[in-house]
Amino acid sequence: KDNSHVMTEYLTVFRLLLMFHDPELALHIHNMGFIPELYAIPWFLTMFTHVFPLQKIFYLWDTMLLGDSSLPMYLGVAVLIQVRDTLLSYEFNECILLFSD
């Protein structure tokens, strides 16, 4: 069964959350075409395993499994805000490189 519509809806809500919490950053990454499909899908599908160190992943997973289903979206927004200044100074290719590591 194709569940791509679920991911599309999830990414739409993620975009809206970022716009609400940091409109300047949301506009900057939108204007350069750095869409969440390029970086956030791996975060959500792997539950952030390649973003955080292992000792934090176990705590994070406990929190996500027991918490609200929207927590991964808020966590994704928090990751972006954490590197906000870097993202605002970068262009598209630099952003791709930043999140490919």
C-alpha positions in Angstrom: 0.0 0.0 0.0 1.3 3.4 -0.9 1.5 5.7 2.1 3.2 8.6 0.4 0.3 10.8 1.2 0.9 10.3 4.9 4.5 11.6 4.5 3.3 14.5 2.3 0.9 15.5 5.0 3.6 15.1 7.7 6.0 17.3 5.8 3.3 19.9 5.2 2.7 20.2 9.0 6.5 20.2 9.5 6.8 23.2 7.1 4.0 25.0 8.9 5.6 24.4 12.3 8.8 25.9 11.1 7.0 28.9 9.6 5.3 29.4 12.9 8.4 29.1 15.1 11.0 30.7 12.8 9.4 32.5 9.8 12.7 34.0 8.7 14.5 30.6 8.6 11.5 29.0 6.9 11.4 31.7 4.2 15.1 31.5 3.6 15.2 27.7 3.1 12.0 27.8 1.0 13.3 30.5 -1.3 16.5 28.6 -2.0 14.5 25.4 -2.7 15.9 23.5 0.2 12.7 21.6 0.8 12.1 19.2 3.7 11.9 16.2 1.3 15.7 16.6 0.9 16.6 16.4 4.6 13.6 15.6 6.9 12.4 12.4 5.4 15.5 10.5 6.5 15.1 12.0 10.0 11.6 10.8 10.3 12.1 7.4 8.7 15.1 6.6 10.9 13.9 8.3 14.0 16.9 10.6 14.0 19.5 7.8 14.3 22.0 9.5 12.1 21.5 12.9 13.6 22.2 12.3 17.3 24.8 10.2 19.2 23.7 6.7 20.3 23.5 7.5 24.0 20.9 10.2 23.2 19.0 8.1 20.7 17.8 5.7 23.4 16.4 8.5 25.5 14.9 10.1 22.5 13.2 6.9 21.3 11.7 6.4 24.7 10.4 9.9 24.7 9.0 9.6 21.1 7.4 6.2 21.7 5.7 7.3 24.9 5.0 10.9 23.8 2.8 12.7 21.3 3.0 11.6 17.7 3.9 15.2 16.7 7.2 15.1 18.7 9.4 14.1 15.7 8.2 17.2 13.9 9.0 19.4 16.8 12.4 17.8 17.1 13.1 18.4 13.4 12.2 22.1 13.9 14.5 22.2 16.9 17.4 20.7 14.9 16.9 23.4 12.2 16.7 26.2 14.8 19.9 24.8 16.4 21.8 25.4 13.2 19.8 28.5 12.3 22.6 31.0 11.9 24.6 28.5 9.7 21.5 27.9 7.5 20.8 31.6 7.1 24.3 32.2 5.9 24.4 29.2 3.5 23.1 28.7 0.0 21.5 25.5 -1.3 24.6 23.5 -2.0 26.1 24.2 1.4 22.8 23.2 3.1 22.9 19.9 1.2 26.4 19.3 2.3 25.6 20.2 5.9 22.8 17.7 6.2 24.6 15.0 4.2 27.1 14.3 6.9 
